[in-house]
Amino acid sequence: MNFMRLGHILILSFSSYPSPSRQGRLLGNLISALSPRFEADILTIRESELGYIEKFRKHRLLRVPVGGTYMQKVESFQRAISRQLDGDEYDIIHFRSPWEGQTLAQNRHTLDAKFIYEPSLSLPLDCDEELQKTFIKLDRLSMDMADLIIIPSAHQEHLLKADPALAPKLRLIPTGVDVNLFDFEHTTGLSPLDVIWVDNFTDWVATQTVFEGFARLKETRGELSIGLVGPITTAFANDLVGLIARLGLSENVKFFGVQEEEDLPLLISRGRAALVGPRGPGPGALPREDCLNLLEYMACRTPVVAPRLPYVTEVTCDGELARLYAPDSAIELSRALLYVLNNPEKAVDMAELAYETVREEYTAASSRRRLVDLYANLLAPMISEDSVITAGTRAGRRRDSSISWQGQRTSSTGVGSPVPVNSPIDDGFHAGDMDTANLNFEDLRFEASGVLLGGSLEDEPTNPSHPAN
């Protein structure tokens, strides 16, 4: 049987997959877009207990163990990229951060490939000024080198179109969500939450602003109930519990920890209001914009309160689809939440319009179609006489949605925990249709065709904390 194939593809992402993090879900959408038309090698970092090499549909997941400081992790990943490029040839190389771009630039004279740059990953919030300067410099280098640049928002497109060298390369592909997964969930029998907040909890300044707003809100609504969903490190959790106690909110806040994507809709739908935290764009030659939780809230028909930032105003039609607040104002945040909670009929109408908008303009299916078109247009098809290989039918293990932390149990259908749920998850969850090779890293040797991975003593065991966050 003849079928169309479009070259050999390498995807580079300084993040992990599968992962419930934003980057993990966005990478998953890219992987799904390429299946079944394309075959790709996907080089990512290795989280605890995940296999080094896995087969997912037609793709090969190659995971790099990293450890040490942030830059030591970057350098370990860059060495793995160089080894991969030495052992195989690719027609398309799709990369997602300046760190990958730096390595590609160093090897560019030996590469005969088209480059797709998706400036998605950003820096840790606590990085120093010198590292930010290096990141921005390499971000610009990556954009100059790329044949195509994928951006998710019209605001970013406007910023880059001012540069005549970059304008022809731009491809606008809005971030999308699986609207069927995040469609409205009935929550009969489950207690509602006044506010639900799904996020990666890493920004202490933003978190303080939010909880100061919650404290003001409690002055009006004494029985305020708040649910927090997402990864929280132990150090951050300790500081956060202290802040909550000082503000008198200990009886109002429940932690639900990290939830798999399929478990989020039921939690989100329990909220009378859903909060997008006041996190500004991340640093880079192109500022990073992150509002995946905004789209998920909209797809769940849950009224949204969000910061007045460029990407947010773009998606919410300048506040028509959400109640907006100044990102540095705890007072405005509390007033916006109070408005939504005190005006349920207006909030429901706003949420219904947001729901219709996300189903029309921000679906994962639409994003995948645009990605496929981009790849198909970048390379001329090559006819293969090979037979189509039937995908494996082996089912993956699904992690129980219940999570434990110091003896406390919680889940999306439960009452939550009065303490932060330990996260991120490190139980080695694998997505469906994966065949795992859990090999000892010491036994791995580099082979041609990207089988991965040459090792060295400087490649330390991975830190279970997500290095890309």
PyMOL commands that set and color helices and strands:
alter all, ss='L'
color gray80, all
select helices_A, chain A and resi 22-34+70-87+98-110+129-145+154-161+167-169+204-220+234-246+261-269+292-299+310-315+330-342+344-361+364-378+441-443+448-450
alter helices_A, ss='H'
color red, helices_A
select strands_A, chain A and resi 3-5+9-12+40-45+53-56+59-64+92-95+114-117+148-151+170-172+193-198+226-229+253-257+271-275+304-307+323-325+382-384+403-405+408-410+434-437
alter strands_A, ss='S'
color yellow, strands_A
deselect
rebuild
show_as cartoon
